[in-house]
Amino acid sequence: MGELGGEFRYKAFISYSWADAKWGKWLHHAIETYRTPRALIGEERAHGPVPARLHPLFKDREEEAAGASIGAAVEAALSGSEFLIVVCSPNSAKSQWVNREIAWFKTHRDPSKVLALIVGGEPGDPDNECFPRALTHHVDESGAVTDNALDTPLAADARDSGDGKRMARLKLAAAILGVGLDELVRRDERRRTLRTRAVVAASLTLAVVMSTLTWFAVEARKEAEFQRNEADGLVEFMLTDLRAKLEPVGRLDALDVVGTRALDYYAKQKLADLDADALGRRARALLLVGELSNLRGDSKEALTAFTEAAASTAEQLARDPDNAQRIYDHAQSVFWVGYIAYNRGESAPAEAHFREYKRLADRLLALDPKNPEWQMESSYAESNLGVMFNAQGRHAESELAFANSLKMAEASAKGRAFDADRQIEIGNAANWLGIAKDNLGKLSEALALHRREIAIYEEVLRRDPDNAVASNRLGVALQFLAGVQIEQGALEDALGSYDRGLAVHAALLRIEPANTEWQQSEVGGRIDKAKALIVAGRLAESAAQLDAAEALLDRMMAKDPSNAEWSKGTRQEALLSRARLTLASGQAAKGREPIRQVIAEATSEADRAIRANALLLAGDIEARLGQAEAARTHWTNGLTSLPAGPGADDERFALLKRLGRDAEAREVAAALDRRGYRHPAYLRERGN
């Protein structure tokens, strides 16, 4: 129950988008620390007797218990809150959670007690709206937001261009206390004047007694050193043990304040005075801030944090070049800088950083070959190179790198008790090796590896159902399993695997909707399922999947336009699928534009496979429209663009057959048949 004896558990519930967490934190502190002017305390005003303090407040998504039902936790907090304060920005305007919280409060509490604080955007601007729709429109009894617009709500504006933080704080306090704003402003000015006088008087007194305190300086220095050691220990706990507890349950958002406060703590000290351990903690705090920025879709902020962390860890290593911990710390920073470069499509710096990461991992392994942690670093380094080789079409090299990665991951777990994190890494290594096997046409081996991977995640989740990392990896593994199932002709099994994977990611995104890693997994799953549905002839369902994928992808790209993995690779797959759908729906002409975009953008060596696929489809569209010469030109260019290797044999067969090179097409078909390739589209093409 929210109320007991007519009293509310919380004075106010703060509703905000996770992207505005810093404003939520400021507002929480600003209101809870506000002290009502003494002359007003106890007076009967609009909301009853005026209280001395406005606390406690509930700040959503930070005070919830990990693993609890989020819906139930939020509902209980809303029920127990007298007011609702909405932090308004373009982020919250688009947030399903913020709108849902407003709608619940309006239907269960007094709508007049919904207050607004503007921190970004502009009211009524369609491109930069700051007010959530549930705030500006009527909500019916079922909690649904209607089209019946209400008057624009009065709001405090915390920006410098608006009321400013001080006046915004007073506006909200006046509304909650039920008193006039002018009263609070006058009394606040008087209080500030008195406080200034008190500070001056205290300063004069302090000057008199400073000489007396000199004697205590040495003792105080000892106490300060003790307190600093205690603080350093707490920071270390937050960056290691606490993170290890929160990451598996998908609550890295709760660590946002940890990284920020740790950096604030070290910012108050001279970096030159920090010892090696403190530098390491500072670097780990920067890495945490960078990871969270990356998950929020801000790769620019993430790269800044990772680069600064790398500078700190490089300084550590320079001071102590043979220290294994310093080598390890620097390796983490180097990896993350390379990871951002890879996601941005900057292949040269990405490769340079990944190779440097492997060099550092090799140094660790040389120092202690049996150390399971260093074995895992070697596994990660091999996997990074394998991913890079895979993207470049160097599948034989990627197979070797992924095989080495899996071998080292298994070695790190050998003879140890069940370790969920270690098992997840083994599963991830098996996934990548399965991808390499698939690209080399080794379908049975690929299928076995993906099934093994899925079994690993299922066992982790059987022991720990709230492990969000394992859940995400399970959803991705089911997508890859479905891909191999289609290639072996098991179309219905593949569709079932896609459905199960999408259900996993839907559950994850209910926990943390802004997590871009999970969003990317969902987009990929929907695009792949849309392609499978086209093969199955279920075109309306395919269109629905593609619409949902493109809508989510658009939001991701708007959040971080520099992420090439989304704005190029994933977007190109969506465009190709859209063109396939229009062709299958008898609207071939509509497929020309998306195909043209893909062909125009897919110009690098790493883009050969997707370019060839686009040219094959472009030729099919032109042939359907009666443009035989244009079709033949596209098919010829597609054959030239195809990368070498068996992974492209299905497209090679289709192109050769369209060009009338039947003898060559039969040779390729024979190779596909020997590998057990039974994709329904290929079988139809071959005439089976």
ChimeraX attribute file (.defattr): number of C-alpha atoms within 10 A of each C-alpha:
attribute: neighborCount
match mode: 1-to-1
recipient: residues
	/A:1	9
	/A:2	16
	/A:3	14
	/A:4	9
	/A:5	5
	/A:6	7
	/A:7	12
	/A:8	17
	/A:9	21
	/A:10	21
	/A:11	21
	/A:12	28
	/A:13	26
	/A:14	25
	/A:15	25
	/A:16	29
	/A:17	25
	/A:18	23
	/A:19	18
	/A:20	17
	/A:21	20
	/A:22	14
	/A:23	19
	/A:24	22
	/A:25	15
	/A:26	11
	/A:27	23
	/A:28	19
	/A:29	13
	/A:30	17
	/A:31	21
	/A:32	16
	/A:33	13
	/A:34	15
	/A:35	14
	/A:36	19
	/A:37	17
	/A:38	11
	/A:39	9
	/A:40	18
	/A:41	15
	/A:42	12
	/A:43	12
	/A:44	13
	/A:45	13
	/A:46	13
	/A:47	12
	/A:48	11
	/A:49	14
	/A:50	22
	/A:51	19
	/A:52	15
	/A:53	17
	/A:54	20
	/A:55	17
	/A:56	17
	/A:57	23
	/A:58	23
	/A:59	21
	/A:60	23
	/A:61	22
	/A:62	17
	/A:63	12
	/A:64	17
	/A:65	11
	/A:66	16
	/A:67	14
	/A:68	10
	/A:69	11
	/A:70	16
	/A:71	12
	/A:72	11
	/A:73	16
	/A:74	21
	/A:75	16
	/A:76	15
	/A:77	22
	/A:78	27
	/A:79	21
	/A:80	22
	/A:81	24
	/A:82	22
	/A:83	25
	/A:84	28
	/A:85	22
	/A:86	26
	/A:87	31
	/A:88	31
	/A:89	25
	/A:90	24
	/A:91	21
	/A:92	25
	/A:93	23
	/A:94	17
	/A:95	19
	/A:96	14
	/A:97	20
	/A:98	26
	/A:99	24
	/A:100	17
	/A:101	23
	/A:102	24
	/A:103	25
	/A:104	22
	/A:105	24
	/A:106	22
	/A:107	16
	/A:108	12
	/A:109	18
	/A:110	12
	/A:111	17
	/A:112	10
	/A:113	16
	/A:114	21
	/A:115	23
	/A:116	21
	/A:117	25
	/A:118	23
	/A:119	22
	/A:120	20
	/A:121	18
	/A:122	16
	/A:123	18
	/A:124	12
	/A:125	11
	/A:126	10
	/A:127	9
	/A:128	15
	/A:129	20
	/A:130	24
	/A:131	30
	/A:132	24
	/A:133	23
	/A:134	25
	/A:135	26
	/A:136	19
	/A:137	17
	/A:138	19
	/A:139	23
	/A:140	13
	/A:141	12
	/A:142	9
	/A:143	18
	/A:144	15
	/A:145	20
	/A:146	13
	/A:147	12
	/A:148	10
	/A:149	14
	/A:150	11
	/A:151	8
	/A:152	12
	/A:153	14
	/A:154	9
	/A:155	18
	/A:156	23
	/A:157	22
	/A:158	21
	/A:159	15
	/A:160	10
	/A:161	7
	/A:162	13
	/A:163	17
	/A:164	14
	/A:165	18
	/A:166	14
	/A:167	17
	/A:168	21
	/A:169	19
	/A:170	21
	/A:171	24
	/A:172	20
	/A:173	23
	/A:174	18
	/A:175	17
	/A:176	24
	/A:177	23
	/A:178	16
	/A:179	19
	/A:180	14
	/A:181	16
	/A:182	12
	/A:183	12
	/A:184	19
	/A:185	16
	/A:186	10
	/A:187	16
	/A:188	17
	/A:189	11
	/A:190	13
	/A:191	13
	/A:192	11
	/A:193	12
	/A:194	11
	/A:195	12
	/A:196	12
	/A:197	12
	/A:198	11
	/A:199	12
	/A:200	11
	/A:201	11
	/A:202	12
	/A:203	11
	/A:204	10
	/A:205	11
	/A:206	13
	/A:207	10
	/A:208	10
	/A:209	10
	/A:210	10
	/A:211	10
	/A:212	10
	/A:213	10
	/A:214	11
	/A:215	10
	/A:216	10
	/A:217	10
	/A:218	10
	/A:219	10
	/A:220	13
	/A:221	11
	/A:222	11
	/A:223	12
	/A:224	12
	/A:225	11
	/A:226	12
	/A:227	12
	/A:228	12
	/A:229	12
	/A:230	12
	/A:231	14
	/A:232	18
	/A:233	13
	/A:234	14
	/A:235	23
	/A:236	20
	/A:237	13
	/A:238	18
	/A:239	21
	/A:240	13
	/A:241	10
	/A:242	15
	/A:243	17
	/A:244	14
	/A:245	14
	/A:246	18
	/A:247	16
	/A:248	19
	/A:249	20
	/A:250	22
	/A:251	20
	/A:252	20
	/A:253	21
	/A:254	18
	/A:255	20
	/A:256	19
	/A:257	15
	/A:258	20
	/A:259	23
	/A:260	15
	/A:261	14
	/A:262	23
	/A:263	19
	/A:264	12
	/A:265	14
	/A:266	17
	/A:267	11
	/A:268	8
	/A:269	10
	/A:270	8
	/A:271	13
	/A:272	7
	/A:273	9
	/A:274	13
	/A:275	10
	/A:276	17
	/A:277	13
	/A:278	17
	/A:279	20
	/A:280	22
	/A:281	24
	/A:282	28
	/A:283	27
	/A:284	26
	/A:285	26
	/A:286	26
	/A:287	25
	/A:288	24
	/A:289	25
	/A:290	27
	/A:291	22
	/A:292	21
	/A:293	20
	/A:294	21
	/A:295	19
	/A:296	21
	/A:297	24
	/A:298	19
	/A:299	24
	/A:300	16
	/A:301	15
	/A:302	25
	/A:303	22
	/A:304	16
	/A:305	23
	/A:306	29
	/A:307	20
	/A:308	19
	/A:309	30
	/A:310	24
	/A:311	14
	/A:312	24
	/A:313	28
	/A:314	20
	/A:315	17
	/A:316	24
	/A:317	19
	/A:318	13
	/A:319	12
	/A:320	14
	/A:321	13
	/A:322	13
	/A:323	14
	/A:324	18
	/A:325	15
	/A:326	21
	/A:327	22
	/A:328	21
	/A:329	22
	/A:330	23
	/A:331	25
	/A:332	21
	/A:333	27
	/A:334	27
	/A:335	23
	/A:336	25
	/A:337	24
	/A:338	27
	/A:339	21
	/A:340	22
	/A:341	21
	/A:342	23
	/A:343	17
	/A:344	19
	/A:345	17
	/A:346	14
	/A:347	17
	/A:348	11
	/A:349	16
	/A:350	25
	/A:351	19
	/A:352	12
	/A:353	22
	/A:354	26
	/A:355	19
	/A:356	17
	/A:357	29
	/A:358	23
	/A:359	15
	/A:360	23
	/A:361	26
	/A:362	18
	/A:363	18
	/A:364	24
	/A:365	20
	/A:366	11
	/A:367	14
	/A:368	14
	/A:369	13
	/A:370	12
	/A:371	13
	/A:372	20
	/A:373	18
	/A:374	24
	/A:375	25
	/A:376	25
	/A:377	25
	/A:378	27
	/A:379	28
	/A:380	26
	/A:381	26
	/A:382	26
	/A:383	27
	/A:384	26
	/A:385	22
	/A:386	27
	/A:387	22
	/A:388	20
	/A:389	20
	/A:390	22
	/A:391	16
	/A:392	18
	/A:393	23
	/A:394	19
	/A:395	25
	/A:396	16
	/A:397	16
	/A:398	28
	/A:399	25
	/A:400	15
	/A:401	26
	/A:402	31
	/A:403	22
	/A:404	21
	/A:405	31
	/A:406	25
	/A:407	18
	/A:408	23
	/A:409	29
	/A:410	21
	/A:411	18
	/A:412	23
	/A:413	20
	/A:414	11
	/A:415	8
	/A:416	10
	/A:417	7
	/A:418	11
	/A:419	10
	/A:420	20
	/A:421	16
	/A:422	18
	/A:423	21
	/A:424	22
	/A:425	24
	/A:426	26
	/A:427	28
	/A:428	28
	/A:429	27
	/A:430	28
	/A:431	27
	/A:432	27
	/A:433	28
	/A:434	31
	/A:435	28
	/A:436	30
	/A:437	23
	/A:438	23
	/A:439	23
	/A:440	19
	/A:441	23
	/A:442	18
	/A:443	21
	/A:444	17
	/A:445	16
	/A:446	25
	/A:447	23
	/A:448	14
	/A:449	23
	/A:450	27
	/A:451	19
	/A:452	18
	/A:453	26
	/A:454	25
	/A:455	14
	/A:456	22
	/A:457	27
	/A:458	16
	/A:459	15
	/A:460	22
	/A:461	18
	/A:462	11
	/A:463	11
	/A:464	14
	/A:465	15
	/A:466	18
	/A:467	21
	/A:468	23
	/A:469	20
	/A:470	28
	/A:471	25
	/A:472	22
	/A:473	24
	/A:474	26
	/A:475	27
	/A:476	26
	/A:477	28
	/A:478	24
	/A:479	29
	/A:480	25
	/A:481	26
	/A:482	29
	/A:483	24
	/A:484	24
	/A:485	23
	/A:486	21
	/A:487	21
	/A:488	19
	/A:489	18
	/A:490	16
	/A:491	22
	/A:492	15
	/A:493	14
	/A:494	24
	/A:495	22
	/A:496	15
	/A:497	23
	/A:498	27
	/A:499	18
	/A:500	16
	/A:501	27
	/A:502	23
	/A:503	13
	/A:504	21
	/A:505	25
	/A:506	16
	/A:507	14
	/A:508	23
	/A:509	17
	/A:510	12
	/A:511	19
	/A:512	17
	/A:513	17
	/A:514	19
	/A:515	20
	/A:516	20
	/A:517	13
	/A:518	24
	/A:519	23
	/A:520	19
	/A:521	18
	/A:522	28
	/A:523	26
	/A:524	21
	/A:525	25
	/A:526	25
	/A:527	27
	/A:528	24
	/A:529	26
	/A:530	30
	/A:531	24
	/A:532	25
	/A:533	21
	/A:534	20
	/A:535	19
	/A:536	15
	/A:537	14
	/A:538	13
	/A:539	19
	/A:540	14
	/A:541	14
	/A:542	24
	/A:543	20
	/A:544	12
	/A:545	20
	/A:546	23
	/A:547	17
	/A:548	14
	/A:549	24
	/A:550	19
	/A:551	11
	/A:552	14
	/A:553	23
	/A:554	14
	/A:555	13
	/A:556	21
	/A:557	18
	/A:558	11
	/A:559	15
	/A:560	18
	/A:561	17
	/A:562	19
	/A:563	23
	/A:564	19
	/A:565	16
	/A:566	22
	/A:567	18
	/A:568	19
	/A:569	18
	/A:570	18
	/A:571	22
	/A:572	23
	/A:573	19
	/A:574	26
	/A:575	22
	/A:576	23
	/A:577	24
	/A:578	24
	/A:579	25
	/A:580	25
	/A:581	26
	/A:582	18
	/A:583	20
	/A:584	15
	/A:585	13
	/A:586	11
	/A:587	16
	/A:588	20
	/A:589	14
	/A:590	15
	/A:591	22
	/A:592	18
	/A:593	12
	/A:594	19
	/A:595	25
	/A:596	15
	/A:597	14
	/A:598	24
	/A:599	18
	/A:600	9
	/A:601	13
	/A:602	19
	/A:603	13
	/A:604	9
	/A:605	13
	/A:606	18
	/A:607	20
	/A:608	20
	/A:609	21
	/A:610	22
	/A:611	26
	/A:612	27
	/A:613	23
	/A:614	28
	/A:615	27
	/A:616	26
	/A:617	24
	/A:618	31
	/A:619	26
	/A:620	23
	/A:621	28
	/A:622	21
	/A:623	16
	/A:624	16
	/A:625	13
	/A:626	11
	/A:627	13
	/A:628	13
	/A:629	12
	/A:630	15
	/A:631	23
	/A:632	21
	/A:633	16
	/A:634	22
	/A:635	28
	/A:636	18
	/A:637	16
	/A:638	26
	/A:639	20
	/A:640	12
	/A:641	19
	/A:642	22
	/A:643	23
	/A:644	14
	/A:645	14
	/A:646	18
	/A:647	21
	/A:648	18
	/A:649	22
	/A:650	20
	/A:651	19
	/A:652	26
	/A:653	24
	/A:654	20
	/A:655	27
	/A:656	19
	/A:657	18
	/A:658	19
	/A:659	15
	/A:660	10
	/A:661	12
	/A:662	13
	/A:663	11
	/A:664	13
	/A:665	21
	/A:666	15
	/A:667	12
	/A:668	19
	/A:669	21
	/A:670	13
	/A:671	15
	/A:672	20
	/A:673	11
	/A:674	9
	/A:675	16
	/A:676	16
	/A:677	25
	/A:678	20
	/A:679	21
	/A:680	19
	/A:681	18
	/A:682	19
	/A:683	13
	/A:684	10
	/A:685	14
	/A:686	14
	/A:687	7
	/A:688	8
